[in-house]
């Protein structure tokens, strides 16, 4: 998605595709952030359990 959005002419050629890809990228980044937060919580629990 980053590569597609890096194409400076995408917005001019197809504004809807640009918007769709921008939203999809934002959604994917949000999901990644949530997954990273969950991983950190689980890692902290593992460390607590292991002492």
PDB file of N, CA, C and O in Angstrom:
ATOM      1  N   UNK A   1       0.805  -1.172   0.000  1.00  0.00           N
ATOM      2  CA  UNK A   1       0.000   0.000   0.000  1.00  0.00           C
ATOM      3  C   UNK A   1       0.862   1.254   0.000  1.00  0.00           C
ATOM      4  O   UNK A   1       0.548   2.244  -0.661  1.00  0.00           O
ATOM      5  N   UNK A   2       1.952   1.191   0.754  1.00  0.00           N
ATOM      6  CA  UNK A   2       2.843   2.351   0.773  1.00  0.00           C
ATOM      7  C   UNK A   2       3.380   2.657  -0.614  1.00  0.00           C
ATOM      8  O   UNK A   2       3.468   3.818  -1.012  1.00  0.00           O
ATOM      9  N   UNK A   3       3.734   1.621  -1.342  1.00  0.00           N
ATOM     10  CA  UNK A   3       4.272   1.827  -2.693  1.00  0.00           C
ATOM     11  C   UNK A   3       3.212   2.432  -3.598  1.00  0.00           C
ATOM     12  O   UNK A   3       3.512   3.335  -4.380  1.00  0.00           O
ATOM     13  N   UNK A   4       1.975   1.949  -3.505  1.00  0.00           N
ATOM     14  CA  UNK A   4       0.903   2.486  -4.338  1.00  0.00           C
ATOM     15  C   UNK A   4       0.651   3.947  -3.991  1.00  0.00           C
ATOM     16  O   UNK A   4       0.465   4.774  -4.883  1.00  0.00           O
ATOM     17  N   UNK A   5       0.645   4.267  -2.705  1.00  0.00           N
ATOM     18  CA  UNK A   5       0.394   5.644  -2.292  1.00  0.00           C
ATOM     19  C   UNK A   5       1.573   6.561  -2.591  1.00  0.00           C
ATOM     20  O   UNK A   5       1.408   7.778  -2.677  1.00  0.00           O
ATOM     21  N   UNK A   6       2.748   5.991  -2.749  1.00  0.00           N
ATOM     22  CA  UNK A   6       3.917   6.800  -3.088  1.00  0.00           C
ATOM     23  C   UNK A   6       3.865   7.305  -4.526  1.00  0.00           C
ATOM     24  O   UNK A   6       4.575   8.244  -4.887  1.00  0.00           O
ATOM     25  N   UNK A   7       3.028   6.684  -5.339  1.00  0.00           N
ATOM     26  CA  UNK A   7       2.853   7.127  -6.723  1.00  0.00           C
ATOM     27  C   UNK A   7       2.115   8.462  -6.706  1.00  0.00           C
ATOM     28  O   UNK A   7       0.916   8.514  -6.434  1.00  0.00           O
ATOM     29  N   UNK A   8       2.830   9.527  -6.996  1.00  0.00           N
ATOM     30  CA  UNK A   8       2.269  10.868  -6.937  1.00  0.00           C
ATOM     31  C   UNK A   8       1.098  11.107  -7.864  1.00  0.00           C
ATOM     32  O   UNK A   8       0.315  12.032  -7.648  1.00  0.00           O
ATOM     33  N   UNK A   9       0.966  10.295  -8.886  1.00  0.00           N
ATOM     34  CA  UNK A   9      -0.119  10.517  -9.840  1.00  0.00           C
ATOM     35  C   UNK A   9      -1.381   9.711  -9.511  1.00  0.00           C
ATOM     36  O   UNK A   9      -2.403   9.869 -10.179  1.00  0.00           O
ATOM     37  N   UNK A  10      -1.320   8.854  -8.493  1.00  0.00           N
ATOM     38  CA  UNK A  10      -2.481   8.031  -8.166  1.00  0.00           C
ATOM     39  C   UNK A  10      -3.694   8.896  -7.833  1.00  0.00           C
ATOM     40  O   UNK A  10      -4.798   8.624  -8.303  1.00  0.00           O
ATOM     41  N   UNK A  11      -3.496   9.926  -7.033  1.00  0.00           N
ATOM     42  CA  UNK A  11      -4.628  10.768  -6.641  1.00  0.00           C
ATOM     43  C   UNK A  11      -5.256  11.432  -7.855  1.00  0.00           C
ATOM     44  O   UNK A  11      -6.479  11.532  -7.950  1.00  0.00           O
ATOM     45  N   UNK A  12      -4.425  11.883  -8.778  1.00  0.00           N
ATOM     46  CA  UNK A  12      -4.938  12.541  -9.988  1.00  0.00           C
ATOM     47  C   UNK A  12      -5.673  11.532 -10.868  1.00  0.00           C
ATOM     48  O   UNK A  12      -6.747  11.825 -11.395  1.00  0.00           O
ATOM     49  N   UNK A  13      -5.096  10.353 -11.023  1.00  0.00           N
ATOM     50  CA  UNK A  13      -5.696   9.325 -11.889  1.00  0.00           C
ATOM     51  C   UNK A  13      -6.971   8.736 -11.299  1.00  0.00           C
ATOM     52  O   UNK A  13      -7.959   8.528 -12.003  1.00  0.00           O
ATOM     53  N   UNK A  14      -6.932   8.469  -9.986  1.00  0.00           N
ATOM     54  CA  UNK A  14      -8.052   7.746  -9.380  1.00  0.00           C
ATOM     55  C   UNK A  14      -8.195   8.148  -7.905  1.00  0.00           C
ATOM     56  O   UNK A  14      -7.720   7.438  -7.019  1.00  0.00           O
ATOM     57  N   UNK A  15      -8.845   9.283  -7.647  1.00  0.00           N
ATOM     58  CA  UNK A  15      -8.972   9.744  -6.260  1.00  0.00           C
ATOM     59  C   UNK A  15      -9.658   8.738  -5.341  1.00  0.00           C
ATOM     60  O   UNK A  15      -9.309   8.644  -4.164  1.00  0.00           O
ATOM     61  N   UNK A  16     -10.630   7.986  -5.859  1.00  0.00           N
ATOM     62  CA  UNK A  16     -11.316   6.992  -5.032  1.00  0.00           C
ATOM     63  C   UNK A  16     -10.356   5.892  -4.605  1.00  0.00           C
ATOM     64  O   UNK A  16     -10.348   5.495  -3.439  1.00  0.00           O
ATOM     65  N   UNK A  17      -9.546   5.395  -5.538  1.00  0.00           N
ATOM     66  CA  UNK A  17      -8.563   4.366  -5.204  1.00  0.00           C
ATOM     67  C   UNK A  17      -7.573   4.903  -4.173  1.00  0.00           C
ATOM     68  O   UNK A  17      -7.182   4.188  -3.250  1.00  0.00           O
ATOM     69  N   UNK A  18      -7.170   6.159  -4.332  1.00  0.00           N
ATOM     70  CA  UNK A  18      -6.254   6.774  -3.381  1.00  0.00           C
ATOM     71  C   UNK A  18      -6.885   6.790  -1.990  1.00  0.00           C
ATOM     72  O   UNK A  18      -6.238   6.436  -1.004  1.00  0.00           O
ATOM     73  N   UNK A  19      -8.152   7.202  -1.919  1.00  0.00           N
ATOM     74  CA  UNK A  19      -8.852   7.234  -0.641  1.00  0.00           C
ATOM     75  C   UNK A  19      -9.011   5.857  -0.039  1.00  0.00           C
ATOM     76  O   UNK A  19      -8.815   5.664   1.161  1.00  0.00           O
ATOM     77  N   UNK A  20      -9.371   4.893  -0.886  1.00  0.00           N
ATOM     78  CA  UNK A  20      -9.531   3.516  -0.407  1.00  0.00           C
ATOM     79  C   UNK A  20      -8.218   2.961   0.124  1.00  0.00           C
ATOM     80  O   UNK A  20      -8.185   2.327   1.179  1.00  0.00           O
ATOM     81  N   UNK A  21      -7.138   3.201  -0.611  1.00  0.00           N
ATOM     82  CA  UNK A  21      -5.831   2.689  -0.179  1.00  0.00           C
ATOM     83  C   UNK A  21      -5.358   3.402   1.082  1.00  0.00           C
ATOM     84  O   UNK A  21      -4.755   2.783   1.959  1.00  0.00           O
ATOM     85  N   UNK A  22      -5.628   4.694   1.175  1.00  0.00           N
ATOM     86  CA  UNK A  22      -5.248   5.443   2.373  1.00  0.00           C
ATOM     87  C   UNK A  22      -5.976   4.907   3.599  1.00  0.00           C
ATOM     88  O   UNK A  22      -5.371   4.733   4.657  1.00  0.00           O
ATOM     89  N   UNK A  23      -7.265   4.646   3.459  1.00  0.00           N
ATOM     90  CA  UNK A  23      -8.047   4.107   4.567  1.00  0.00           C
ATOM     91  C   UNK A  23      -7.570   2.706   4.932  1.00  0.00           C
ATOM     92  O   UNK A  23      -7.434   2.380   6.111  1.00  0.00           O
ATOM     93  N   UNK A  24      -7.318   1.885   3.925  1.00  0.00           N
ATOM     94  CA  UNK A  24      -6.845   0.526   4.188  1.00  0.00           C
ATOM     95  C   UNK A  24      -5.507   0.551   4.917  1.00  0.00           C
ATOM     96  O   UNK A  24      -5.275  -0.250   5.822  1.00  0.00           O
ATOM     97  N   UNK A  25      -4.626   1.471   4.523  1.00  0.00           N
ATOM     98  CA  UNK A  25      -3.335   1.579   5.190  1.00  0.00           C
ATOM     99  C   UNK A  25      -3.514   2.026   6.634  1.00  0.00           C
ATOM    100  O   UNK A  25      -2.880   1.476   7.535  1.00  0.00           O
ATOM    101  N   UNK A  26      -4.364   3.008   6.862  1.00  0.00           N
ATOM    102  CA  UNK A  26      -4.616   3.478   8.225  1.00  0.00           C
ATOM    103  C   UNK A  26      -5.208   2.358   9.081  1.00  0.00           C
ATOM    104  O   UNK A  26      -4.835   2.195  10.243  1.00  0.00           O
ATOM    105  N   UNK A  27      -6.126   1.592   8.505  1.00  0.00           N
ATOM    106  CA  UNK A  27      -6.720   0.466   9.234  1.00  0.00           C
ATOM    107  C   UNK A  27      -5.666  -0.588   9.567  1.00  0.00           C
ATOM    108  O   UNK A  27      -5.643  -1.115  10.679  1.00  0.00           O
ATOM    109  N   UNK A  28      -4.798  -0.893   8.612  1.00  0.00           N
ATOM    110  CA  UNK A  28      -3.751  -1.890   8.835  1.00  0.00           C
ATOM    111  C   UNK A  28      -2.768  -1.410   9.906  1.00  0.00           C
ATOM    112  O   UNK A  28      -2.324  -2.200  10.739  1.00  0.00           O
ATOM    113  N   UNK A  29      -2.428  -0.118   9.884  1.00  0.00           N
ATOM    114  CA  UNK A  29      -1.518   0.418  10.888  1.00  0.00           C
ATOM    115  C   UNK A  29      -2.151   0.379  12.273  1.00  0.00           C
ATOM    116  O   UNK A  29      -1.473   0.099  13.262  1.00  0.00           O
ATOM    117  N   UNK A  30      -3.450   0.659  12.345  1.00  0.00           N
ATOM    118  CA  UNK A  30      -4.153   0.590  13.633  1.00  0.00           C
ATOM    119  C   UNK A  30      -4.179  -0.846  14.147  1.00  0.00           C
ATOM    120  O   UNK A  30      -3.958  -1.084  15.335  1.00  0.00           O
ATOM    121  N   UNK A  31      -4.447  -1.796  13.268  1.00  0.00           N
ATOM    122  CA  UNK A  31      -4.463  -3.209  13.665  1.00  0.00           C
ATOM    123  C   UNK A  31      -3.085  -3.649  14.141  1.00  0.00           C
ATOM    124  O   UNK A  31      -2.968  -4.388  15.118  1.00  0.00           O
ATOM    125  N   UNK A  32      -2.051  -3.199  13.458  1.00  0.00           N
ATOM    126  CA  UNK A  32      -0.688  -3.534  13.867  1.00  0.00           C
ATOM    127  C   UNK A  32      -0.391  -2.959  15.248  1.00  0.00           C
ATOM    128  O   UNK A  32       0.175  -3.644  16.100  1.00  0.00           O
ATOM    129  N   UNK A  33      -0.768  -1.717  15.467  1.00  0.00           N
ATOM    130  CA  UNK A  33      -0.551  -1.099  16.774  1.00  0.00           C
ATOM    131  C   UNK A  33      -1.262  -1.857  17.877  1.00  0.00           C
ATOM    132  O   UNK A  33      -0.698  -2.063  18.952  1.00  0.00           O
ATOM    133  N   UNK A  34      -2.494  -2.273  17.625  1.00  0.00           N
ATOM    134  CA  UNK A  34      -3.246  -3.039  18.612  1.00  0.00           C
ATOM    135  C   UNK A  34      -2.563  -4.385  18.887  1.00  0.00           C
ATOM    136  O   UNK A  34      -2.448  -4.803  20.039  1.00  0.00           O
ATOM    137  N   UNK A  35      -2.118  -5.050  17.834  1.00  0.00           N
ATOM    138  CA  UNK A  35      -1.443  -6.339  17.993  1.00  0.00           C
ATOM    139  C   UNK A  35      -0.142  -6.172  18.774  1.00  0.00           C
ATOM    140  O   UNK A  35       0.193  -7.016  19.606  1.00  0.00           O
ATOM    141  N   UNK A  36       0.587  -5.099  18.515  1.00  0.00           N
ATOM    142  CA  UNK A  36       1.831  -4.856  19.247  1.00  0.00           C
ATOM    143  C   UNK A  36       1.556  -4.608  20.721  1.00  0.00           C
ATOM    144  O   UNK A  36       2.292  -5.086  21.584  1.00  0.00           O
ATOM    145  N   UNK A  37       0.484  -3.852  21.012  1.00  0.00           N
ATOM    146  CA  UNK A  37       0.117  -3.608  22.411  1.00  0.00           C
ATOM    147  C   UNK A  37      -0.239  -4.908  23.117  1.00  0.00           C
ATOM    148  O   UNK A  37       0.166  -5.128  24.258  1.00  0.00           O
ATOM    149  N   UNK A  38      -0.994  -5.770  22.444  1.00  0.00           N
ATOM    150  CA  UNK A  38      -1.356  -7.061  23.031  1.00  0.00           C
ATOM    151  C   UNK A  38      -0.112  -7.912  23.261  1.00  0.00           C
ATOM    152  O   UNK A  38       0.006  -8.580  24.289  1.00  0.00           O
ATOM    153  N   UNK A  39       0.802  -7.888  22.320  1.00  0.00           N
ATOM    154  CA  UNK A  39       2.029  -8.667  22.470  1.00  0.00           C
ATOM    155  C   UNK A  39       2.819  -8.170  23.677  1.00  0.00           C
ATOM    156  O   UNK A  39       3.334  -8.968  24.460  1.00  0.00           O
ATOM    157  N   UNK A  40       2.911  -6.853  23.823  1.00  0.00           N
ATOM    158  CA  UNK A  40       3.653  -6.311  24.959  1.00  0.00           C
ATOM    159  C   UNK A  40       3.003  -6.700  26.280  1.00  0.00           C
ATOM    160  O   UNK A  40       3.703  -7.012  27.244  1.00  0.00           O
ATOM    161  N   UNK A  41       1.671  -6.686  26.338  1.00  0.00           N
ATOM    162  CA  UNK A  41       0.972  -7.107  27.552  1.00  0.00           C
ATOM    163  C   UNK A  41       1.259  -8.574  27.858  1.00  0.00           C
ATOM    164  O   UNK A  41       1.541  -8.935  29.001  1.00  0.00           O
ATOM    165  N   UNK A  42       1.185  -9.405  26.840  1.00  0.00           N
ATOM    166  CA  UNK A  42       1.453 -10.828  27.037  1.00  0.00           C
ATOM    167  C   UNK A  42       2.905 -11.071  27.438  1.00  0.00           C
ATOM    168  O   UNK A  42       3.186 -11.928  28.276  1.00  0.00           O
ATOM    169  N   UNK A  43       3.810 -10.330  26.849  1.00  0.00           N
ATOM    170  CA  UNK A  43       5.222 -10.479  27.201  1.00  0.00           C
ATOM    171  C   UNK A  43       5.451 -10.080  28.653  1.00  0.00           C
ATOM    172  O   UNK A  43       6.221 -10.732  29.358  1.00  0.00           O
ATOM    173  N   UNK A  44       4.801  -9.030  29.103  1.00  0.00           N
ATOM    174  CA  UNK A  44       4.927  -8.588  30.497  1.00  0.00           C
ATOM    175  C   UNK A  44       4.365  -9.659  31.432  1.00  0.00           C
ATOM    176  O   UNK A  44       4.949  -9.930  32.481  1.00  0.00           O
ATOM    177  N   UNK A  45       3.258 -10.261  31.068  1.00  0.00           N
ATOM    178  CA  UNK A  45       2.690 -11.350  31.876  1.00  0.00           C
ATOM    179  C   UNK A  45       3.613 -12.554  31.928  1.00  0.00           C
ATOM    180  O   UNK A  45       3.784 -13.167  32.982  1.00  0.00           O
ATOM    181  N   UNK A  46       4.206 -12.890  30.794  1.00  0.00           N
ATOM    182  CA  UNK A  46       5.138 -14.018  30.760  1.00  0.00           C
ATOM    183  C   UNK A  46       6.319 -13.755  31.684  1.00  0.00           C
ATOM    184  O   UNK A  46       6.730 -14.636  32.439  1.00  0.00           O
ATOM    185  N   UNK A  47       6.865 -12.545  31.624  1.00  0.00           N
ATOM    186  CA  UNK A  47       7.995 -12.220  32.467  1.00  0.00           C
ATOM    187  C   UNK A  47       7.610 -12.257  33.949  1.00  0.00           C
ATOM    188  O   UNK A  47       8.401 -12.677  34.793  1.00  0.00           O
ATOM    189  N   UNK A  48       6.389 -11.814  34.254  1.00  0.00           N
ATOM    190  CA  UNK A  48       5.916 -11.842  35.635  1.00  0.00           C
ATOM    191  C   UNK A  48       5.772 -13.279  36.133  1.00  0.00           C
ATOM    192  O   UNK A  48       6.137 -13.594  37.266  1.00  0.00           O
ATOM    193  N   UNK A  49       5.238 -14.139  35.277  1.00  0.00           N
ATOM    194  CA  UNK A  49       5.035 -15.546  35.647  1.00  0.00           C
ATOM    195  C   UNK A  49       6.374 -16.249  35.831  1.00  0.00           C
ATOM    196  O   UNK A  49       6.554 -17.022  36.771  1.00  0.00           O
ATOM    197  N   UNK A  50       7.307 -15.975  34.930  1.00  0.00           N
ATOM    198  CA  UNK A  50       8.618 -16.626  34.993  1.00  0.00           C
ATOM    199  C   UNK A  50       9.503 -16.054  36.087  1.00  0.00           C
ATOM    200  O   UNK A  50      10.480 -16.681  36.497  1.00  0.00           O
ATOM    201  N   UNK A  51       9.161 -14.871  36.553  1.00  0.00           N
ATOM    202  CA  UNK A  51       9.922 -14.277  37.662  1.00  0.00           C
ATOM    203  C   UNK A  51      11.105 -13.613  37.189  1.00  0.00           C
ATOM    204  O   UNK A  51      11.862 -13.058  37.985  1.00  0.00           O
TER     205      UNK A  51
END
